[in-house]
Amino acid sequence: MFLTRSLPSREGFLPLHYNIYFGIDLFGQWYYAYLIAAIGTAVLVLNTIIVFSIYQRQPTLAVLIGVTTPVLETLLAVAANAYANHLL
């Protein structure tokens, strides 16, 4: 939600990478800004499916996956927030 409010427009190109030596060196379509959130959602869904399918056979592994998923989601949220703040 914070990323949607911080994007300038949905038309044209957005800067996707900034280099301190050359400035903006990578442009892309507006929907590439949502790539981090899409990856996070895919990881969350995949890990949830894996946890439910292996819990009966390997509960330790299922708990490990279940615990590391929120950590990964938090890191992706921090990266998305940093990216959104960089666009401003």
N, CA, C and O atoms as a Tinker XYZ file with bonds, in Angstrom:
   352  protein
     1  N      0.819000   -1.173000    0.000000    73     2
     2  CA     0.000000    0.000000    0.000000    64     1     3
     3  C      0.876000    1.255000    0.000000    63     2     4     5
     4  O      0.569000    2.214000   -0.708000    81     3
     5  N      1.961000    1.267000    0.779000    73     3     6
     6  CA     2.822000    2.441000    0.805000    64     5     7
     7  C      3.517000    2.641000   -0.521000    63     6     8     9
     8  O      3.846000    3.771000   -0.881000    81     7
     9  N      3.747000    1.566000   -1.257000    73     7    10
    10  CA     4.399000    1.683000   -2.550000    64     9    11
    11  C      3.471000    2.323000   -3.565000    63    10    12    13
    12  O      3.926000    3.092000   -4.411000    81    11
    13  N      2.180000    2.024000   -3.503000    73    11    14
    14  CA     1.224000    2.589000   -4.438000    64    13    15
    15  C      1.132000    4.101000   -4.277000    63    14    16    17
    16  O      1.037000    4.821000   -5.271000    81    15
    17  N      1.156000    4.584000   -3.060000    73    15    18
    18  CA     1.065000    6.026000   -2.830000    64    17    19
    19  C      2.327000    6.759000   -3.236000    63    18    20    21
    20  O      2.265000    7.948000   -3.551000    81    19
    21  N      3.461000    6.097000   -3.241000    73    19    22
    22  CA     4.705000    6.801000   -3.504000    64    21    23
    23  C      5.126000    6.771000   -4.969000    63    22    24    25
    24  O      6.052000    7.490000   -5.346000    81    23
    25  N      4.487000    5.975000   -5.796000    73    23    26
    26  CA     4.833000    5.959000   -7.211000    64    25    27
    27  C      4.292000    7.208000   -7.883000    63    26    28    29
    28  O      3.146000    7.589000   -7.647000    81    27
    29  N      5.099000    7.853000   -8.717000    73    27    30
    30  CA     4.665000    9.110000   -9.312000    64    29    31
    31  C      3.500000    8.970000  -10.283000    63    30    32    33
    32  O      2.554000    9.754000  -10.217000    81    31
    33  N      3.547000    8.004000  -11.170000    73    31    34
    34  CA     2.455000    7.800000  -12.123000    64    33    35
    35  C      2.529000    6.380000  -12.647000    63    34    36    37
    36  O      3.500000    5.662000  -12.407000    81    35
    37  N      1.508000    5.991000  -13.353000    73    35    38
    38  CA     1.495000    4.635000  -13.897000    64    37    39
    39  C      1.832000    4.618000  -15.386000    63    38    40    41
    40  O      1.686000    3.589000  -16.045000    81    39
    41  N      2.265000    5.715000  -15.898000    73    39    42
    42  CA     2.636000    5.780000  -17.306000    64    41    43
    43  C      4.114000    6.116000  -17.412000    63    42    44    45
    44  O      4.677000    6.807000  -16.563000    81    43
    45  N      4.720000    5.619000  -18.460000    73    43    46
    46  CA     6.118000    5.918000  -18.676000    64    45    47
    47  C      7.041000    4.989000  -17.902000    63    46    48    49
    48  O      6.656000    3.902000  -17.471000    81    47
    49  N      8.256000    5.453000  -17.745000    73    47    50
    50  CA     9.280000    4.644000  -17.104000    64    49    51
    51  C      9.623000    5.200000  -15.726000    63    50    52    53
    52  O      9.501000    6.398000  -15.471000    81    51
    53  N     10.052000    4.307000  -14.853000    73    51    54
    54  CA    10.507000    4.674000  -13.518000    64    53    55
    55  C     11.975000    4.327000  -13.383000    63    54    56    57
    56  O     12.439000    3.370000  -14.004000    81    55
    57  N     12.715000    5.076000  -12.589000    73    55    58
    58  CA    14.100000    4.673000  -12.320000    64    57    59
    59  C     14.106000    3.440000  -11.424000    63    58    60    61
    60  O     13.480000    3.437000  -10.363000    81    59
    61  N     14.801000    2.407000  -11.842000    73    59    62
    62  CA    14.859000    1.158000  -11.076000    64    61    63
    63  C     16.187000    0.956000  -10.372000    63    62    64    65
    64  O     16.279000    0.160000   -9.438000    81    63
    65  N     17.211000    1.663000  -10.807000    73    63    66
    66  CA    18.513000    1.521000  -10.160000    64    65    67
    67  C     19.240000    2.852000  -10.233000    63    66    68    69
    68  O     19.208000    3.549000  -11.247000    81    67
    69  N     19.892000    3.182000   -9.133000    73    67    70
    70  CA    20.645000    4.432000   -9.039000    64    69    71
    71  C     22.071000    4.112000   -8.650000    63    70    72    73
    72  O     22.308000    3.345000   -7.717000    81    71
    73  N     23.010000    4.689000   -9.352000    73    71    74
    74  CA    24.427000    4.501000   -9.098000    64    73    75
    75  C     25.015000    5.849000   -8.687000    63    74    76    77
    76  O     24.718000    6.860000   -9.325000    81    75
    77  N     25.836000    5.892000   -7.647000    73    75    78
    78  CA    26.356000    7.174000   -7.192000    64    77    79
    79  C     27.315000    7.803000   -8.199000    63    78    80    81
    80  O     27.543000    9.012000   -8.149000    81    79
    81  N     27.875000    7.023000   -9.101000    73    79    82
    82  CA    28.812000    7.552000  -10.078000    64    81    83
    83  C     28.119000    8.049000  -11.337000    63    82    84    85
    84  O     28.515000    9.070000  -11.901000    81    83
    85  N     27.089000    7.339000  -11.784000    73    83    86
    86  CA    26.450000    7.673000  -13.054000    64    85    87
    87  C     25.007000    8.154000  -12.896000    63    86    88    89
    88  O     24.378000    8.532000  -13.884000    81    87
    89  N     24.481000    8.145000  -11.693000    73    87    90
    90  CA    23.087000    8.542000  -11.495000    64    89    91
    91  C     22.166000    7.380000  -11.815000    63    90    92    93
    92  O     22.484000    6.224000  -11.535000    81    91
    93  N     21.038000    7.692000  -12.395000    73    91    94
    94  CA    20.074000    6.653000  -12.750000    64    93    95
    95  C     20.592000    5.905000  -13.968000    63    94    96    97
    96  O     20.835000    6.499000  -15.018000    81    95
    97  N     20.758000    4.595000  -13.818000    73    95    98
    98  CA    21.301000    3.812000  -14.921000    64    97    99
    99  C     20.393000    2.671000  -15.352000    63    98   100   101
   100  O     20.779000    1.867000  -16.201000    81    99
   101  N     19.197000    2.584000  -14.785000    73    99   102
   102  CA    18.258000    1.551000  -15.207000    64   101   103
   103  C     16.841000    2.079000  -15.061000    63   102   104   105
   104  O     16.416000    2.474000  -13.976000    81   103
   105  N     16.124000    2.078000  -16.168000    73   103   106
   106  CA    14.721000    2.465000  -16.177000    64   105   107
   107  C     13.885000    1.249000  -16.513000    63   106   108   109
   108  O     14.368000    0.314000  -17.151000    81   107
   109  N     12.638000    1.260000  -16.089000    73   107   110
   110  CA    11.748000    0.154000  -16.396000    64   109   111
   111  C     10.298000    0.582000  -16.315000    63   110   112   113
   112  O      9.988000    1.708000  -15.927000    81   111
   113  N      9.422000   -0.322000  -16.683000    73   111   114
   114  CA     7.991000   -0.055000  -16.624000    64   113   115
   115  C      7.543000    0.104000  -15.174000    63   114   116   117
   116  O      8.229000   -0.353000  -14.260000    81   115
   117  N      6.404000    0.746000  -14.958000    73   115   118
   118  CA     5.925000    1.029000  -13.606000    64   117   119
   119  C      5.638000   -0.242000  -12.824000    63   118   120   121
   120  O      5.774000   -0.253000  -11.601000    81   119
   121  N      5.246000   -1.312000  -13.501000    73   119   122
   122  CA     4.878000   -2.523000  -12.777000    64   121   123
   123  C      6.087000   -3.268000  -12.216000    63   122   124   125
   124  O      5.917000   -4.152000  -11.377000    81   123
   125  N      7.284000   -2.941000  -12.647000    73   123   126
   126  CA     8.469000   -3.565000  -12.052000    64   125   127
   127  C      8.662000   -3.124000  -10.600000    63   126   128   129
   128  O      9.343000   -3.808000   -9.835000    81   127
   129  N      8.077000   -2.003000  -10.214000    73   127   130
   130  CA     8.168000   -1.548000   -8.833000    64   129   131
   131  C      7.429000   -2.498000   -7.894000    63   130   132   133
   132  O      7.730000   -2.546000   -6.701000    81   131
   133  N      6.473000   -3.246000   -8.416000    73   131   134
   134  CA     5.716000   -4.198000   -7.608000    64   133   135
   135  C      6.346000   -5.586000   -7.593000    63   134   136   137
   136  O      5.776000   -6.511000   -7.015000    81   135
   137  N      7.481000   -5.744000   -8.202000    73   135   138
   138  CA     8.117000   -7.054000   -8.298000    64   137   139
   139  C      8.502000   -7.610000   -6.930000    63   138   140   141
   140  O      8.353000   -8.809000   -6.693000    81   139
   141  N      8.994000   -6.766000   -6.026000    73   139   142
   142  CA     9.382000   -7.241000   -4.696000    64   141   143
   143  C      8.167000   -7.766000   -3.947000    63   142   144   145
   144  O      8.235000   -8.812000   -3.302000    81   143
   145  N      7.048000   -7.039000   -4.030000    73   143   146
   146  CA     5.825000   -7.480000   -3.357000    64   145   147
   147  C      5.296000   -8.779000   -3.974000    63   146   148   149
   148  O      4.793000   -9.641000   -3.253000    81   147
   149  N      5.401000   -8.927000   -5.282000    73   147   150
   150  CA     4.947000  -10.150000   -5.938000    64   149   151
   151  C      5.809000  -11.346000   -5.530000    63   150   152   153
   152  O      5.290000  -12.442000   -5.317000    81   151
   153  N      7.100000  -11.142000   -5.422000    73   151   154
   154  CA     7.989000  -12.215000   -4.981000    64   153   155
   155  C      7.657000  -12.614000   -3.545000    63   154   156   157
   156  O      7.621000  -13.802000   -3.224000    81   155
   157  N      7.417000  -11.630000   -2.683000    73   155   158
   158  CA     7.058000  -11.915000   -1.296000    64   157   159
   159  C      5.767000  -12.699000   -1.180000    63   158   160   161
   160  O      5.668000  -13.626000   -0.375000    81   159
   161  N      4.780000  -12.334000   -1.976000    73   159   162
   162  CA     3.511000  -13.061000   -1.955000    64   161   163
   163  C      3.689000  -14.491000   -2.453000    63   162   164   165
   164  O      3.130000  -15.424000   -1.877000    81   163
   165  N      4.465000  -14.666000   -3.519000    73   163   166
   166  CA     4.701000  -16.003000   -4.051000    64   165   167
   167  C      5.436000  -16.877000   -3.035000    63   166   168   169
   168  O      5.104000  -18.050000   -2.870000    81   167
   169  N      6.426000  -16.313000   -2.361000    73   167   170
   170  CA     7.165000  -17.068000   -1.339000    64   169   171
   171  C      6.238000  -17.453000   -0.188000    63   170   172   173
   172  O      6.295000  -18.579000    0.306000    81   171
   173  N      5.397000  -16.531000    0.235000    73   171   174
   174  CA     4.469000  -16.803000    1.329000    64   173   175
   175  C      3.498000  -17.925000    0.973000    63   174   176   177
   176  O      3.269000  -18.822000    1.784000    81   175
   177  N      2.932000  -17.886000   -0.215000    73   175   178
   178  CA     1.986000  -18.919000   -0.638000    64   177   179
   179  C      2.695000  -20.263000   -0.785000    63   178   180   181
   180  O      2.186000  -21.287000   -0.329000    81   179
   181  N      3.854000  -20.263000   -1.412000    73   179   182
   182  CA     4.591000  -21.512000   -1.609000    64   181   183
   183  C      5.017000  -22.126000   -0.277000    63   182   184   185
   184  O      4.881000  -23.333000   -0.079000    81   183
   185  N      5.527000  -21.307000    0.629000    73   183   186
   186  CA     5.945000  -21.836000    1.924000    64   185   187
   187  C      4.762000  -22.338000    2.743000    63   186   188   189
   188  O      4.893000  -23.326000    3.465000    81   187
   189  N      3.627000  -21.687000    2.647000    73   187   190
   190  CA     2.435000  -22.165000    3.347000    64   189   191
   191  C      1.998000  -23.523000    2.824000    63   190   192   193
   192  O      1.644000  -24.405000    3.607000    81   191
   193  N      2.017000  -23.697000    1.531000    73   191   194
   194  CA     1.665000  -24.992000    0.934000    64   193   195
   195  C      2.652000  -26.068000    1.373000    63   194   196   197
   196  O      2.255000  -27.184000    1.708000    81   195
   197  N      3.934000  -25.730000    1.371000    73   195   198
   198  CA     4.953000  -26.694000    1.781000    64   197   199
   199  C      4.787000  -27.074000    3.254000    63   198   200   201
   200  O      4.883000  -28.248000    3.608000    81   199
   201  N      4.540000  -26.084000    4.105000    73   199   202
   202  CA     4.386000  -26.367000    5.539000    64   201   203
   203  C      3.213000  -27.293000    5.782000    63   202   204   205
   204  O      3.341000  -28.258000    6.535000    81   203
   205  N      2.070000  -27.026000    5.164000    73   203   206
   206  CA     0.905000  -27.886000    5.374000    64   205   207
   207  C      1.090000  -29.278000    4.795000    63   206   208   209
   208  O      0.527000  -30.242000    5.313000    81   207
   209  N      1.868000  -29.397000    3.732000    73   207   210
   210  CA     2.025000  -30.718000    3.124000    64   209   211
   211  C      3.061000  -31.591000    3.834000    63   210   212   213
   212  O      2.959000  -32.816000    3.774000    81   211
   213  N      4.048000  -31.004000    4.499000    73   211   214
   214  CA     5.088000  -31.825000    5.131000    64   213   215
   215  C      4.993000  -31.881000    6.644000    63   214   216   217
   216  O      5.827000  -32.527000    7.277000    81   215
   217  N      4.008000  -31.229000    7.249000    73   215   218
   218  CA     3.947000  -31.165000    8.711000    64   217   219
   219  C      3.790000  -32.552000    9.340000    63   218   220   221
   220  O      4.388000  -32.810000   10.385000    81   219
   221  N      3.026000  -33.428000    8.754000    73   219   222
   222  CA     2.818000  -34.759000    9.325000    64   221   223
   223  C      4.089000  -35.610000    9.268000    63   222   224   225
   224  O      4.348000  -36.387000   10.187000    81   223
   225  N      4.874000  -35.477000    8.217000    73   223   226
   226  CA     6.071000  -36.303000    8.062000    64   225   227
   227  C      7.298000  -35.709000    8.732000    63   226   228   229
   228  O      8.081000  -36.428000    9.352000    81   227
   229  N      7.469000  -34.381000    8.609000    73   227   230
   230  CA     8.661000  -33.727000    9.168000    64   229   231
   231  C      8.252000  -32.438000    9.879000    63   230   232   233
   232  O      8.368000  -31.350000    9.315000    81   231
   233  N      7.782000  -32.561000   11.099000    73   231   234
   234  CA     7.296000  -31.359000   11.792000    64   233   235
   235  C      8.392000  -30.336000   12.094000    63   234   236   237
   236  O      8.115000  -29.137000   12.124000    81   235
   237  N      9.617000  -30.781000   12.317000    73   235   238
   238  CA    10.700000  -29.847000   12.601000    64   237   239
   239  C     10.990000  -28.959000   11.394000    63   238   240   241
   240  O     11.162000  -27.748000   11.530000    81   239
   241  N     11.041000  -29.564000   10.228000    73   239   242
   242  CA    11.276000  -28.794000    9.010000    64   241   243
   243  C     10.109000  -27.849000    8.734000    63   242   244   245
   244  O     10.313000  -26.718000    8.292000    81   243
   245  N      8.903000  -28.307000    8.992000    73   243   246
   246  CA     7.732000  -27.460000    8.774000    64   245   247
   247  C      7.765000  -26.239000    9.695000    63   246   248   249
   248  O      7.443000  -25.130000    9.268000    81   247
   249  N      8.153000  -26.439000   10.949000    73   247   250
   250  CA     8.252000  -25.311000   11.878000    64   249   251
   251  C      9.376000  -24.372000   11.454000    63   250   252   253
   252  O      9.220000  -23.153000   11.536000    81   251
   253  N     10.496000  -24.913000   11.006000    73   251   254
   254  CA    11.601000  -24.088000   10.540000    64   253   255
   255  C     11.170000  -23.211000    9.365000    63   254   256   257
   256  O     11.461000  -22.015000    9.339000    81   255
   257  N     10.489000  -23.797000    8.409000    73   255   258
   258  CA     9.997000  -23.024000    7.271000    64   257   259
   259  C      8.967000  -21.992000    7.728000    63   258   260   261
   260  O      8.962000  -20.854000    7.259000    81   259
   261  N      8.101000  -22.401000    8.644000    73   259   262
   262  CA     7.082000  -21.487000    9.141000    64   261   263
   263  C      7.655000  -20.309000    9.909000    63   262   264   265
   264  O      7.068000  -19.227000    9.908000    81   263
   265  N      8.792000  -20.502000   10.564000    73   263   266
   266  CA     9.420000  -19.419000   11.328000    64   265   267
   267  C     10.239000  -18.504000   10.415000    63   266   268   269
   268  O     10.252000  -17.289000   10.612000    81   267
   269  N     10.912000  -19.067000    9.431000    73   267   270
   270  CA    11.758000  -18.243000    8.569000    64   269   271
   271  C     10.961000  -17.442000    7.540000    63   270   272   273
   272  O     11.454000  -16.440000    7.022000    81   271
   273  N      9.750000  -17.869000    7.242000    73   271   274
   274  CA     8.947000  -17.131000    6.263000    64   273   275
   275  C      8.644000  -15.704000    6.722000    63   274   276   277
   276  O      8.820000  -14.784000    5.923000    81   275
   277  N      8.201000  -15.464000    7.955000    73   275   278
   278  CA     7.978000  -14.064000    8.366000    64   277   279
   279  C      9.258000  -13.229000    8.375000    63   278   280   281
   280  O      9.217000  -12.025000    8.122000    81   279
   281  N     10.387000  -13.863000    8.664000    73   279   282
   282  CA    11.659000  -13.134000    8.631000    64   281   283
   283  C     11.947000  -12.677000    7.201000    63   282   284   285
   284  O     12.329000  -11.528000    6.977000    81   283
   285  N     11.763000  -13.573000    6.243000    73   283   286
   286  CA    11.978000  -13.225000    4.846000    64   285   287
   287  C     10.990000  -12.163000    4.382000    63   286   288   289
   288  O     11.364000  -11.243000    3.655000    81   287
   289  N      9.742000  -12.283000    4.794000    73   287   290
   290  CA     8.733000  -11.289000    4.424000    64   289   291
   291  C      9.077000   -9.920000    5.000000    63   290   292   293
   292  O      8.858000   -8.901000    4.346000    81   291
   293  N      9.613000   -9.886000    6.216000    73   291   294
   294  CA    10.017000   -8.624000    6.819000    64   293   295
   295  C     11.162000   -7.989000    6.039000    63   294   296   297
   296  O     11.164000   -6.781000    5.800000    81   295
   297  N     12.126000   -8.799000    5.648000    73   295   298
   298  CA    13.238000   -8.277000    4.846000    64   297   299
   299  C     12.757000   -7.740000    3.501000    63   298   300   301
   300  O     13.232000   -6.702000    3.042000    81   299
   301  N     11.826000   -8.435000    2.874000    73   299   302
   302  CA    11.277000   -7.949000    1.609000    64   301   303
   303  C     10.480000   -6.660000    1.802000    63   302   304   305
   304  O     10.518000   -5.780000    0.943000    81   303
   305  N      9.766000   -6.538000    2.909000    73   303   306
   306  CA     9.023000   -5.302000    3.189000    64   305   307
   307  C      9.980000   -4.133000    3.413000    63   306   308   309
   308  O      9.716000   -3.019000    2.962000    81   307
   309  N     11.077000   -4.380000    4.098000    73   307   310
   310  CA    12.080000   -3.333000    4.305000    64   309   311
   311  C     12.689000   -2.916000    2.967000    63   310   312   313
   312  O     12.891000   -1.727000    2.718000    81   311
   313  N     12.980000   -3.891000    2.109000    73   311   314
   314  CA    13.537000   -3.578000    0.789000    64   313   315
   315  C     12.542000   -2.792000   -0.055000    63   314   316   317
   316  O     12.931000   -1.851000   -0.747000    81   315
   317  N     11.271000   -3.162000   -0.010000    73   315   318
   318  CA    10.254000   -2.433000   -0.773000    64   317   319
   319  C     10.092000   -1.019000   -0.238000    63   318   320   321
   320  O      9.913000   -0.077000   -1.011000    81   319
   321  N     10.153000   -0.864000    1.080000    73   319   322
   322  CA    10.045000    0.462000    1.674000    64   321   323
   323  C     11.248000    1.325000    1.290000    63   322   324   325
   324  O     11.088000    2.506000    0.981000    81   323
   325  N     12.432000    0.754000    1.307000    73   323   326
   326  CA    13.622000    1.496000    0.910000    64   325   327
   327  C     13.527000    1.898000   -0.555000    63   326   328   329
   328  O     13.917000    3.005000   -0.926000    81   327
   329  N     13.017000    1.015000   -1.373000    73   327   330
   330  CA    12.858000    1.329000   -2.798000    64   329   331
   331  C     11.849000    2.450000   -2.994000    63   330   332   333
   332  O     12.071000    3.356000   -3.798000    81   331
   333  N     10.737000    2.392000   -2.260000    73   331   334
   334  CA     9.713000    3.428000   -2.389000    64   333   335
   335  C     10.248000    4.774000   -1.911000    63   334   336   337
   336  O      9.957000    5.802000   -2.523000    81   335
   337  N     11.016000    4.783000   -0.840000    73   335   338
   338  CA    11.592000    6.033000   -0.356000    64   337   339
   339  C     12.646000    6.575000   -1.297000    63   338   340   341
   340  O     12.859000    7.786000   -1.366000    81   339
   341  N     13.307000    5.687000   -2.021000    73   339   342
   342  CA    14.321000    6.103000   -2.988000    64   341   343
   343  C     13.673000    6.802000   -4.180000    63   342   344   345
   344  O     14.289000    7.672000   -4.795000    81   343
   345  N     12.436000    6.429000   -4.512000    73   343   346
   346  CA    11.752000    7.036000   -5.647000    64   345   347
   347  C     11.317000    8.464000   -5.373000    63   346   348   349
   348  O     11.093000    9.234000   -6.308000    81   347
   349  N     11.195000    8.823000   -4.117000    73   347   350
   350  CA    10.671000   10.161000   -3.789000    64   349   351
   351  C     11.659000   11.247000   -4.057000    63   350   352
   352  O     11.363000   12.420000   -3.831000    81   351
